[in-house]
Amino acid sequence: MADPDPEPTPAPDPEPAAAAEAEPGSTAEVESDPKADSKAEAEPEEDPAVKQQRTVNRFLWSCAWLTALAGLFLVAGIAQSDGGGSALRWLGAVVAIVCMLALIAGYVACARGKLTLRARALGPLDVFQTSTLVVLIAVICGLLAPSSNSAALALLFPWALTYWMYGLDRTRTPST
């Protein structure tokens, strides 16, 4: 019994013949891709300051979303808790949620360019220092809420991102 040929032989490629026509020592010019050339000319180098500001804005939007998620987790934990709880716990939950709303508003304002982290907010305190106090209040009050502590402690991650961004501009002076 004869086995049939499972794979047909490939047809010869016409392009190697064209490449063989150009001898190694010849002065034939190699055509470049016009799309790649125009793309390289159309996109000038981006200024590092603009790039840094865009990254900071992305982080600020991320901080706003992460704070909103922490607030949702806190509310979900309160809703799933065993109903009972002291008035102090519920007051702590309400204060933590109000603090989170203030933090979200601050992050969004900074991301939209309405505020900066170094702008003066309350007397000698700038926006970052004020937000640090609000985070501290929110974490303490969130720990009093009748849910797990992870939602309140989750607020420390967005704060850590803003701490890092605040440290990027050490050479700038606070604006009034």
N, C-alpha and C positions, 0 to 999 in steps of 0.2 A: 504494500500500500504506500502510495506516495503522499507526502505531506504537501498541502498547498502552501504557497508562499504567504505567510501571515501579513507581511508588510510589503507594500509595493515599493520599488526603488524611487527615491525622490527625483523630481525633475531638476535639471541643472539650473542654478540661479543666474539670471542675466546680469546682475550687478557686478559679480567678480570680473566679468569680461571688461566692463567699463573701468574698473579699478586697475586692471592689468594693462590697459592702454596707456595710463599715465605712468611713465617710467620714474624711478626714484630720483633721478637727477634732473628731471624736467622742471620747467618753471610754471607748470599748470597751477592756477590758483584754486584754492579750496573755497567753495562758497560757504558763507556763514548763514546761520538762521536769522532772517530779518526780524522775526518776532522777538527773539531773545535780545537782539541789539536794541530794538525800540523799548523793550521792557526795562533794560538796564539804564537807558537814557531817561526814561520817564520817571523812575523812582530815585530821586536824589537821596543822599545819606541823611538819616534822620538825626536831628539835634538830640544829644543825650538828655538835656533838661526836659524836652518835650516827652521823650520816652519815659523818663522817671515820673513825670507828672501823670502820664496816662496809667502807669503801673500803680501809683499811689491812689488814683481815682478808682481803679478796679478793686484794690484792696479795701477802700472805704465802702464801696458798694457791697463787697463781700461781708464786711463787718456789719453793715445794716441788715443783710439777710440772715447772718448767723445770730444776731441778737433777736431778730424776729422769730427765728426757729426756737431759740432758747425760751422765749416768751410763750410760744405755742406749747412747748413741752411742759412748761410750768403750769399753764392753764389746764392742759390735759391731765397732768398729775393731780391737780386740785379736783378736777371733775371725777377722776377715778378713785379718789381717796374715800375712806370710810365715813363720809359725811360729818362725823363728829370732829370737833376741834375747837380750841379756844378762840376767843375774839382776837387775841394777840396774833394767832397764826393767820387768821383771815386778813387782819390789818397788814401783816407782813406781806402777804400775797398781793394785796392791792398796791401797797407802796412799791413792791418790786416790779409790778407790771407798769406802773406810772414811770418809774425810773427807766425801764426798758424802752418805753415809748419816747422818753426824752433822749435816750442814747441813739435810738433809730433816727430821730429827727436831726440830731447833731451829725451823725454819720452821713446822712443824705445831704444835708446842707454843705458839708465839707466836700462831698463827692461832686456836687453840682457847682462848686466854686463860690458859693455864697459866704462860706467861712473857711478859715484855715485852722489847723491845729494849734498854731501859735498866736492866733488873734486873742486879744484880751476879752474875757467874758465877765468875770466878777472881780472887780478891784484888781489886785495884783495877779490873780489867777488867769491863765489862758484857757483855751477851750479844752486842751488835753488834760490839764490839771483838774478842771471842773468835771470833765467826764470821768476821771479817775475817782473823784469823790462820789459821783453818781453810781459808778460800778460798785464801789465799796458798799454803799447803802443798799443797792439792789441785791448784792450777794448775801449780805447779812439778813435782809428781810426775806429773801428767797429761801434761805436756810430755815427760817421760821415757818414757812408755808407747809401745809400738810401733804407734801409730796416727797419724792426722792430728792436728794441734794444735788444730783447730777445736773438738773436743769439750771439751778442757780450757779453752780460752779462752771457751767458751760459759758457763762458770760466772761470768764477770764480769757478765753481764746481770742475773741474780737478785741478785747482790751490789749492783749499782748501784741496783736498786729498793729494797733494804733501806737503802742509804745515804740515799736520798731520804726514806724513811719515818722514819728515825732523825732526820733534820734537821727533820721536822715538829714535833717535841716539844722544841724547844730550851729552852723556858721551864721544863720539868719537871726536877726534880732526880732523880738516879738513886735507885731504891728499893733497900733493902737486903734 
